[in-house]
Amino acid sequence: MAIAQMNWGRMRYPITDPRMAEFAGSLQSVYRQAEDHSGFIWRIPDDEAEIQIGKLGRDQLISATVSVWKDVASLRDYTFTSLHGSFLERSSDWFQKVNGPQLVIWDVDPNERPTFEDAFSRLETLARMGDTARGYGWPE
């Protein structure tokens, strides 16, 4: 068994805006660190992510990632101790405050390749019902 996760945010400005330059310029390094992490299995590639998010009718200020990891501990390690963690600490520089959860985690087979449609559905269930087998937040 493995876990899938989706995290999302609503950017303050379009990704091409000069105020987003530091964030935008870091993305490839952040993704490379994820992909090099021993617990990483897979993520939806950027071009496919843009297509899937667009088909769901989400606007272009939505930034989101769906990925599969060996376990929650691996995801937590990457999220908070890598370059990602340093940018996460400054997320208010680039992202608006939103209501509800911005992360959903669920159990998957390591070979499963979840979609944004499935992930946003799980996020909505988490927002309505709290932690369930369908999706949960960071375990305590």
VEXDREN-74857 format. One record per residue (C-alpha): residue in one letter; z, y, x. Coordinates in nm, 3 decimals. Layout:
<node res="A" c3="Z" c2="Y" c1="X"/>
...
//
This chain:
<node res="M" c3="0.000" c2="0.000" c1="0.000"/>
<node res="A" c3="-0.068" c2="0.360" c1="0.107"/>
<node res="I" c3="-0.035" c2="0.700" c1="-0.058"/>
<node res="A" c3="-0.282" c2="0.961" c1="-0.170"/>
<node res="Q" c3="-0.200" c2="1.327" c1="-0.195"/>
<node res="M" c3="-0.352" c2="1.646" c1="-0.324"/>
<node res="N" c3="-0.227" c2="1.989" c1="-0.233"/>
<node res="W" c3="-0.379" c2="2.305" c1="-0.364"/>
<node res="G" c3="-0.338" c2="2.680" c1="-0.369"/>
<node res="R" c3="-0.507" c2="2.990" c1="-0.503"/>
<node res="M" c3="-0.621" c2="3.217" c1="-0.221"/>
<node res="R" c3="-0.551" c2="3.588" c1="-0.238"/>
<node res="Y" c3="-0.908" c2="3.670" c1="-0.130"/>
<node res="P" c3="-1.240" c2="3.485" c1="-0.090"/>
<node res="I" c3="-1.246" c2="3.269" c1="0.224"/>
<node res="T" c3="-1.511" c2="3.502" c1="0.376"/>
<node res="D" c3="-1.289" c2="3.812" c1="0.337"/>
<node res="P" c3="-1.172" c2="3.947" c1="0.676"/>
<node res="R" c3="-0.810" c2="3.918" c1="0.556"/>
<node res="M" c3="-0.861" c2="3.538" c1="0.546"/>
<node res="A" c3="-1.015" c2="3.517" c1="0.895"/>
<node res="E" c3="-0.711" c2="3.370" c1="1.073"/>
<node res="F" c3="-0.663" c2="3.108" c1="0.802"/>
<node res="A" c3="-1.035" c2="3.024" c1="0.780"/>
<node res="G" c3="-1.066" c2="3.006" c1="1.157"/>
<node res="S" c3="-0.784" c2="2.752" c1="1.179"/>
<node res="L" c3="-0.915" c2="2.501" c1="0.924"/>
<node res="Q" c3="-1.115" c2="2.280" c1="1.159"/>
<node res="S" c3="-0.821" c2="2.255" c1="1.402"/>
<node res="V" c3="-0.581" c2="2.175" c1="1.119"/>
<node res="Y" c3="-0.814" c2="1.908" c1="0.979"/>
<node res="R" c3="-0.874" c2="1.762" c1="1.326"/>
<node res="Q" c3="-0.498" c2="1.727" c1="1.380"/>
<node res="A" c3="-0.468" c2="1.550" c1="1.045"/>
<node res="E" c3="-0.753" c2="1.312" c1="1.128"/>
<node res="D" c3="-0.598" c2="1.239" c1="1.470"/>
<node res="H" c3="-0.255" c2="1.163" c1="1.320"/>
<node res="S" c3="-0.160" c2="0.795" c1="1.337"/>
<node res="G" c3="-0.080" c2="0.790" c1="0.964"/>
<node res="F" c3="-0.407" c2="0.945" c1="0.845"/>
<node res="I" c3="-0.661" c2="0.723" c1="0.667"/>
<node res="W" c3="-0.918" c2="0.947" c1="0.492"/>
<node res="R" c3="-0.982" c2="1.283" c1="0.324"/>
<node res="I" c3="-1.253" c2="1.419" c1="0.098"/>
<node res="P" c3="-1.498" c2="1.599" c1="0.332"/>
<node res="D" c3="-1.525" c2="1.977" c1="0.290"/>
<node res="D" c3="-1.878" c2="1.979" c1="0.143"/>
<node res="E" c3="-1.787" c2="1.710" c1="-0.112"/>
<node res="A" c3="-1.460" c2="1.888" c1="-0.195"/>
<node res="E" c3="-1.648" c2="2.208" c1="-0.279"/>
<node res="I" c3="-1.887" c2="2.015" c1="-0.508"/>
<node res="Q" c3="-1.608" c2="1.824" c1="-0.686"/>
<node res="I" c3="-1.389" c2="2.132" c1="-0.736"/>
<node res="G" c3="-1.688" c2="2.330" c1="-0.866"/>
<node res="K" c3="-1.778" c2="2.055" c1="-1.117"/>
<node res="L" c3="-1.423" c2="2.079" c1="-1.253"/>
<node res="G" c3="-1.481" c2="2.448" c1="-1.329"/>
<node res="R" c3="-1.226" c2="2.571" c1="-1.076"/>
<node res="D" c3="-1.303" c2="2.910" c1="-0.926"/>
<node res="Q" c3="-1.386" c2="2.968" c1="-0.562"/>
<node res="L" c3="-1.037" c2="3.096" c1="-0.482"/>
<node res="I" c3="-0.899" c2="2.743" c1="-0.522"/>
<node res="S" c3="-0.836" c2="2.570" c1="-0.191"/>
<node res="A" c3="-0.742" c2="2.202" c1="-0.216"/>
<node res="T" c3="-0.733" c2="1.883" c1="-0.014"/>
<node res="V" c3="-0.722" c2="1.519" c1="-0.124"/>
<node res="S" c3="-0.632" c2="1.267" c1="0.144"/>
<node res="V" c3="-0.498" c2="0.914" c1="0.192"/>
<node res="W" c3="-0.212" c2="0.835" c1="0.433"/>
<node res="K" c3="-0.031" c2="0.521" c1="0.544"/>
<node res="D" c3="0.296" c2="0.644" c1="0.396"/>
<node res="V" c3="0.496" c2="0.950" c1="0.288"/>
<node res="A" c3="0.671" c2="0.970" c1="0.627"/>
<node res="S" c3="0.334" c2="1.015" c1="0.803"/>
<node res="L" c3="0.224" c2="1.281" c1="0.557"/>
<node res="R" c3="0.557" c2="1.463" c1="0.591"/>
<node res="D" c3="0.538" c2="1.451" c1="0.972"/>
<node res="Y" c3="0.188" c2="1.599" c1="0.975"/>
<node res="T" c3="0.263" c2="1.856" c1="0.704"/>
<node res="F" c3="0.567" c2="2.008" c1="0.869"/>
<node res="T" c3="0.546" c2="1.942" c1="1.245"/>
<node res="S" c3="0.181" c2="2.012" c1="1.327"/>
<node res="L" c3="-0.026" c2="2.330" c1="1.331"/>
<node res="H" c3="-0.041" c2="2.282" c1="0.953"/>
<node res="G" c3="0.334" c2="2.345" c1="0.936"/>
<node res="S" c3="0.310" c2="2.677" c1="1.116"/>
<node res="F" c3="0.040" c2="2.794" c1="0.876"/>
<node res="L" c3="0.238" c2="2.658" c1="0.579"/>
<node res="E" c3="0.527" c2="2.884" c1="0.677"/>
<node res="R" c3="0.291" c2="3.180" c1="0.641"/>
<node res="S" c3="0.115" c2="3.063" c1="0.325"/>
<node res="S" c3="0.210" c2="3.381" c1="0.135"/>
<node res="D" c3="-0.014" c2="3.576" c1="0.374"/>
<node res="W" c3="-0.317" c2="3.399" c1="0.230"/>
<node res="F" c3="-0.214" c2="3.239" c1="-0.102"/>
<node res="Q" c3="-0.094" c2="3.367" c1="-0.437"/>
<node res="K" c3="0.226" c2="3.240" c1="-0.591"/>
<node res="V" c3="0.139" c2="2.988" c1="-0.863"/>
<node res="N" c3="0.344" c2="2.822" c1="-1.134"/>
<node res="G" c3="0.402" c2="2.449" c1="-1.119"/>
<node res="P" c3="0.364" c2="2.193" c1="-0.846"/>
<node res="Q" c3="0.116" c2="2.243" c1="-0.565"/>
<node res="L" c3="0.145" c2="1.887" c1="-0.434"/>
<node res="V" c3="0.110" c2="1.550" c1="-0.601"/>
<node res="I" c3="0.151" c2="1.213" c1="-0.427"/>
<node res="W" c3="0.071" c2="0.869" c1="-0.569"/>
<node res="D" c3="0.047" c2="0.511" c1="-0.446"/>
<node res="V" c3="-0.298" c2="0.371" c1="-0.367"/>
<node res="D" c3="-0.465" c2="0.084" c1="-0.193"/>
<node res="P" c3="-0.553" c2="0.197" c1="0.164"/>
<node res="N" c3="-0.924" c2="0.155" c1="0.081"/>
<node res="E" c3="-0.910" c2="0.371" c1="-0.232"/>
<node res="R" c3="-1.098" c2="0.702" c1="-0.224"/>
<node res="P" c3="-0.952" c2="0.928" c1="-0.495"/>
<node res="T" c3="-1.137" c2="1.221" c1="-0.649"/>
<node res="F" c3="-1.028" c2="1.574" c1="-0.731"/>
<node res="E" c3="-1.070" c2="1.494" c1="-1.100"/>
<node res="D" c3="-0.812" c2="1.215" c1="-1.072"/>
<node res="A" c3="-0.585" c2="1.425" c1="-0.849"/>
<node res="F" c3="-0.578" c2="1.730" c1="-1.079"/>
<node res="S" c3="-0.511" c2="1.499" c1="-1.375"/>
<node res="R" c3="-0.214" c2="1.352" c1="-1.187"/>
<node res="L" c3="-0.094" c2="1.702" c1="-1.096"/>
<node res="E" c3="-0.101" c2="1.801" c1="-1.464"/>
<node res="T" c3="0.101" c2="1.489" c1="-1.554"/>
<node res="L" c3="0.353" c2="1.574" c1="-1.282"/>
<node res="A" c3="0.384" c2="1.929" c1="-1.416"/>
<node res="R" c3="0.443" c2="1.800" c1="-1.773"/>
<node res="M" c3="0.658" c2="1.494" c1="-1.709"/>
<node res="G" c3="0.808" c2="1.526" c1="-1.362"/>
<node res="D" c3="0.802" c2="1.240" c1="-1.114"/>
<node res="T" c3="0.644" c2="0.921" c1="-1.251"/>
<node res="A" c3="0.447" c2="0.629" c1="-1.105"/>
<node res="R" c3="0.134" c2="0.835" c1="-1.187"/>
<node res="G" c3="0.237" c2="1.108" c1="-0.944"/>
<node res="Y" c3="0.540" c2="1.255" c1="-0.774"/>
<node res="G" c3="0.643" c2="1.532" c1="-0.536"/>
<node res="W" c3="0.817" c2="1.499" c1="-0.202"/>
<node res="P" c3="1.073" c2="1.218" c1="-0.226"/>
<node res="E" c3="1.428" c2="1.326" c1="-0.137"/>
//
